[in-house]
């Protein structure tokens, strides 16, 4: 299985520590770091997906559980009229992020902030996040990678002017986090709170 490149420093570092522990402590000490390396392999796994192809579909950008599906929650949504889908990623979910729609990236902005638990409503306003805006046939779609208590590092591999396709990998968050997606108010929301979604596969909204 493919491993996201952001994971290799963690995996490699754990294995090096395992060798050091084996030399100075013994097999019991080394086993702790081998288990840690296995966790990192699991966390940074990047399974292949059959990307859903449907006209007007907005795909889930991540695996996880839907927290918000409808009117914007909190005060920090982008200017304009939007509907919001928020997805909470537990440490057990795949953390590779995928584009919900295709189009041209018009903005990539980093916002410093706090590290509140990602499942709290106010985390969308107060926590550190990276915001990506995509122009999809004239309709803007906004995706936010939001950190949490454990996830304190955002990897976003996009730049303004990039052309993307629905389901493309574009980043990862470490370790347990949240994604907010803002779609036009005219969009039809296709998920409900507490639904489980799969990145690049689950249709979370349909554009009119």
N, C-alpha and C positions, 0 to 999 in steps of 0.2 A: 504494500500500500504506500502511496505517496505520502511524504511528510513535508509539511510546510517548512520552507527554509528558515523561518524565525525560530524553529524548534531545535535546530542542530546545535547551537551553542549550549543549550540546556542539557541536551542528551549527551553530547561529547564531554561537557564538564562533569556530569555525574559519573560517566564511565572512567574518566581520569581520576576522580576522587575515589572510585571503587578500587582502582589499582593501587593508589597510595594507601588506602585503608588495608588492603590485602597485605601489603608489604609491612606496614607498621603495627597493625592490630590483628589481622587474621581474617578468616573467611566470614565470620559473623559481622564484623564491621563493614566489609566489602559488600555484603548482601544488602545492607541498608541503601547504599548508593545504586546498586543494580536495580532494586525495586523503584527507586526514584527515577532512574533512566527509563524504566518501563512505563512509569506514569507519564513522563514527558512524551514518549512515543505515542501513547494513547491520546494524550491531550492535543498534540499537534498533528494528528492523523488528518489526511485530506482525501477522503474517498471520492472516486469518480462518480459523477451523477449524470443521469439522463435528463437533460434540461428540458423543462416543459416549454413547448412552443405553442403559443396561443395568442392570437391578435388581441392587443389591448390589455394583456395580462401583466400584472405587477407581481413578480415572484418574491418569495421570502428570501431575504439576503442572508439568513442564518438559520441554523437549527435551534429550536428552543420552544418556549411556551408563550403564548400571546397574553400580554398583560393589559393592553389597551387596544380597542378596535372601534373607532368612531370619532367622536369629537375630541379635539386636542386636550390633553391633560397637562396641567401646569401652565406656566406663563412664558416659557421660553421657546415657543414654536416660531418658525420663520414668519416674517411679515406676509400677510395675505390670508386667503381663506383656504383652510386645509382640513383634511381628515388625517387621523394618526393611527398607525399600528405600531405597538411597542412589543418587542420580543425579548424575553429574559433567557440568557444562556447560563446554564449551570456548568460547573466544572466537568460534568460528564458529557456535555454536548460537543459536537464538532464546532470548532471556533474559527474555521476559515470562513471569510465573508465573501458573498457573491453579489453581483449587481442585480437589482430587481428588474431593471429595464435596460434596453439598449439606447444609445444616443451619444451626445457629445457632453463631456464634462465641462461645465461652465464655471464651477467654483469648488475649491478645496480649502477649507479653513480649519485651523486648530484653535480650540478654545480651552484655556487652562481652567481648572476648577478643583472641586473637592473629590473625595473618594467615599461617598456614602454608599450603602448597599444598593445595588442596581435595581432591585425590585421595588424600592420606595419611589413614590410618585415624584417627589421633589428632586430625585437624582437626575431626571432629564433636564432640569433647569440649572442645577448647581454643580454637577460633576464635570470633570474634564471630558471633552469629546472632540472628535473630528467630524466635520460636516461636509458632505459631498452633494453637490447639486448637478443633476443631469437633465439636459434638454432632450426630451423624448418627443419628437415630431411636434415641437412647439409647446408641449406641456412639461413644466418643471416637476421633477421628482427629487425629494431631499432625503438623504440617508445619513444617519448619525451613528457613529461608533462611540459608545459611551462606556467609560470605565466604571468599575465598582470597587468593593473592598479589596478583592483579590486581584482584579484586572487593573494594573496600573501602567500598562504599556500598550499603546495602540500602534499598529503597523498599517499604514495606508499607502498603497503603491500607485496611486493615481495622481495626475497633475492636470491643471486646467488645459483644455484643448484636446485631451485624449478622447478617442472614440472607443466606446465600449459596447458589448453585446450582453443581452440578458443571460445571467448565469455565469458570466466571467468572474473568476477569482480576483479580488482586489485588495485583500488585507486579512489581518487576523488580530484578535485581542487576547491578552494574557492576564488573568486566568479566571474566567467567569465574569460575565458582563451583560450588556444590553444593547439592542439596536432599536432606534426609532426611525420610522419611515413616514414621511409626510407626502400625501397624494392630494390632488385637487379635490375641492369639496364636491364636485360632480361625480367623482369616482364611486363605484359600487364596492363596498367592503365585502370580502368573501370569507372572512374568518370571524370567530367569536373569541371572547376572553376564555382563557384556559385551553384553547386548541393547541395541539402540538403541530409544529411546522417543520419543514425540511428545506434547507437552503437550496435554491435553484430548481425546486420541484413544486412546492406548494404555492398555489395562486392565492395571494392574500388580498388582492383588489383587482378590479377591472376598470379600465379607463373608458369613458364614454366618447 
